[in-house]
């Protein structure tokens, strides 16, 4: 269960970065940039808290389309074989 949660959370964090809610490789600030520390828990929590409901739900839908669809299972348009394997894992474990 922890492995499943960690994979889904990693995808969620990736979408926070991809959508511009968090900037990578920058200094600490309250404007959506990563802090200069190793423990990012509070920083990510603050970024998630600042999301509007529609933004949060949009990210959740993106995760679903990205990892829990037939296209994700088949690997169509995906060159990363490790990601395809992760999608298989997530979809299989989801039923448990």
N, C-alpha and C positions, 0 to 999 in steps of 0.2 A: 504493500500500500504506500509506503514512504517513497519507493522508487517511482511509482505512478504519479504521485503528487509532485515530486521534484521535477519530473519531466514536463508536466503540464505547467507548473510554475515557471520553469525556464522559458517555455514558449510565451507565456504571459509577459515575462520581463522583456523578451525579444520584441514583442509587439509594442511595449511601452517605448522602447528605444526607436523602433522603426517608425512609429507615429509621431516621434518628436517630443514626447512627454518627458524624456530623459536624454540628456546629451552625454555621449561617451567621451572619455579622455579629457576631462576639464576639471577645473578646481571646484572646491565646495562653495555652494551658494544655495539660496532658496528659490532660484529661478529655473529649476529643472536640470541642474547639472550635477554630476556625480561628486560626492564628497571625496576628499583626499584621505580616506581611511579604509581599512579592510572590512569592517562590519557595516554592510549596507542595509541591514534589516530596517532600521528606523527611516533611512532615506527612502527606500522603496515604499514603506508604509505611508510616509507623507505624500509621495507622488500618487499613490492609489487613492488616498483620502481626498486629494484635490480633483480627482476625476468626477465629471458629471455622470449621472446615471446612464445617459445615452452613450457617452464615451466608453464607459465600462462595459456595457452590453455589446457595443460594437467590437471591442477587443475579444470578448467571449465568443462572439459569432465568428470572428476571424480565426480564433483557435480551433473552433469546431471545423471550419472549412479547411484549415491547414493540416489537421491531424486526424480527424474522425470521419472522413468521408471515403467513398469508394475510390476516388481519385488519389487520396493519400495512401490508401491500401495498395493500389496498383503501382504507384510510383510514377504515374503519368506526369511529365514535365518536371521530374525531380532527378537530378544527377547524383545526389548524395545518398548512397545506399545505406549508410548508417541511419540517416533520417527515416528512410522507408522502414527499416527494421524497428526503429523506435515507434513509428506509427502502428506497425503490426502489434508490438508489445502493448501500447496504450489501448488499442481497440480490443485486444483479447482480455486484458486485465479489467477493462471498464465493466464487463459483464459480471465480474466477481464483486 
